[in-house]
Amino acid sequence: MLALSRKKNEAIVINNNVEVTVLEVKGDQVKLGISAPKDIPVYRKEVYVQIQEANKDAMTADSVNALKGLL
């Protein structure tokens, strides 16, 4: 993991097309702005984990067998 220090209105660039900017710092909270192309999804980690779990649950043996039956 790369750890960086940034101040308000400072940014980092990821992969030439994603920019993360520090918008505000209040106490122990930091507000970030993320600029990325529309084809790159950006999620809060807790939402991303929920999506991954839902996808994993959807791929149960029963659903795989049901799909095989359709083919």
C-alpha positions in Angstrom: 0.0 0.0 0.0 1.2 3.5 -0.8 0.6 6.0 1.9 0.5 9.7 1.0 -0.1 12.9 2.8 -2.3 15.4 1.0 -3.7 18.8 2.0 -7.0 20.3 1.1 -7.3 20.8 -2.7 -4.3 18.6 -3.4 -4.8 15.5 -5.5 -3.3 12.2 -6.7 -3.6 10.7 -10.2 -4.1 6.9 -10.7 -3.4 5.3 -14.1 -3.5 8.6 -16.0 -7.3 8.9 -15.9 -8.5 8.8 -12.3 -7.9 11.8 -10.1 -8.6 11.8 -6.3 -8.8 15.3 -4.7 -9.0 16.1 -1.0 -12.0 18.5 -0.8 -12.4 19.0 2.9 -10.9 17.9 6.2 -13.1 18.1 9.4 -11.9 16.4 12.5 -11.4 12.8 11.7 -13.3 12.9 8.4 -11.9 13.6 5.0 -14.1 14.4 2.0 -12.7 13.2 -1.3 -13.6 14.0 -4.8 -13.0 11.4 -7.5 -12.9 12.1 -11.2 -12.9 9.0 -13.4 -14.2 8.1 -16.8 -17.8 6.9 -16.8 -16.8 3.4 -17.7 -14.8 3.0 -14.5 -17.1 2.1 -11.6 -16.2 3.9 -8.3 -17.7 2.4 -5.1 -17.3 2.9 -1.3 -15.6 -0.3 -0.1 -18.5 -1.4 2.0 -20.8 -1.2 -1.0 -18.3 -3.0 -3.2 -18.1 -5.9 -0.6 -21.9 -6.2 -0.6 -22.0 -6.4 -4.4 -19.3 -9.1 -4.4 -21.2 -11.1 -1.7 -24.4 -10.8 -3.7 -22.7 -12.0 -6.9 -21.2 -14.9 -5.0 -24.6 -15.8 -3.5 -26.1 -15.7 -7.0 -23.6 -18.3 -8.2 -24.9 -21.1 -6.1 -24.9 -24.6 -7.4 -28.6 -24.5 -8.0 -28.3 -21.4 -10.2 -25.4 -22.9 -12.1 -27.4 -26.1 -12.7 -30.4 -24.0 -13.8 -28.3 -22.2 -16.3 -26.8 -25.5 -17.6 -30.4 -26.7 -18.2 -31.1 -23.7 -20.4 -28.1 -24.5 -22.6 
